[in-house]
Amino acid sequence: MSRYDSPDNGTRLPNDLTDKAVDLGLRATDTIGRALAQVEGTANQLIEEGSEARANIQKVAGNFGRAIDRSLSDQPMTTLGFAVAAGFVLGALWKA
């Protein structure tokens, strides 16, 4: 009796292929699910870090604004000199 003359009437091979295909599909689905969960976790972490960075930038901007206001009221000419110097440096960098 050859291997093709099995008593299951030739249904064993298609069933094995179907089982393997289903198994591969389940593994692929599991792998994709884990990858998506990791991407989602990373995205949430980046959003949280971005929110923290935005809050820190707002604090620095507020502190800088208060320092400029205080400098303008205490030493207006010195503040004007620094502004002119900063404008000159930025203009030189812009040309380069």
C-alpha positions in Angstrom: 0.0 0.0 0.0 1.5 3.3 -1.0 1.2 6.5 1.0 -1.5 7.8 -1.4 -3.7 4.7 -0.8 -4.3 5.5 2.8 -7.7 4.7 4.3 -8.6 8.3 4.8 -9.5 8.7 1.1 -7.0 11.5 0.5 -8.4 14.0 3.0 -5.3 13.9 5.4 -3.1 16.1 3.2 -5.6 18.9 2.6 -6.5 18.9 6.4 -2.8 19.1 7.3 -2.4 22.1 4.9 -5.5 23.8 6.3 -4.3 23.2 9.9 -0.8 24.7 9.0 -2.4 27.6 7.2 -4.7 28.4 10.2 -1.7 28.0 12.6 0.4 30.4 10.5 -2.5 32.9 10.3 -2.9 32.8 14.1 0.8 33.3 14.6 0.8 36.2 12.2 -2.2 37.8 13.9 -0.6 37.4 17.3 2.7 39.0 16.0 0.8 41.9 14.4 -1.2 42.4 17.6 1.9 42.6 19.7 3.6 45.0 17.2 0.5 47.3 17.2 0.4 47.3 21.0 4.1 48.2 21.1 3.5 51.0 18.6 0.6 52.3 20.6 2.6 52.3 23.8 5.4 54.2 22.1 3.0 56.7 20.6 1.4 57.3 24.0 4.8 57.8 25.6 5.8 60.3 22.9 2.6 62.2 23.4 3.2 62.3 27.2 6.8 63.5 26.7 5.6 66.1 24.2 3.1 67.5 26.7 5.8 67.7 29.3 8.1 69.5 26.9 5.4 71.9 25.9 4.7 72.7 29.6 8.4 73.3 30.3 8.8 75.5 27.2 5.8 77.6 28.4 7.5 78.0 31.8 10.7 79.1 30.3 8.9 81.5 28.0 7.1 83.0 31.0 10.3 83.3 33.0 12.0 84.9 30.0 9.2 87.4 29.5 9.2 88.4 33.1 13.0 88.8 32.9 12.7 91.0 29.8 10.0 93.1 31.5 12.1 93.6 34.6 15.2 94.4 32.5 13.3 97.0 30.5 12.0 98.7 33.6 15.3 98.6 35.5 17.9 99.1 32.7 16.2 100.2 29.4 19.4 101.2 27.6 21.3 98.0 28.4 18.3 96.0 27.3 18.2 97.9 24.0 21.9 97.3 23.5 21.5 93.6 24.0 18.6 93.6 21.6 20.6 95.4 18.9 23.6 93.0 19.4 21.3 89.9 19.2 19.7 91.3 16.0 23.1 91.9 14.5 24.2 88.3 15.3 21.0 86.8 14.0 21.3 88.9 10.8 24.9 87.7 10.3 23.9 84.1 10.8 20.9 84.5 8.4 23.3 85.8 5.6 25.8 82.9 6.1 
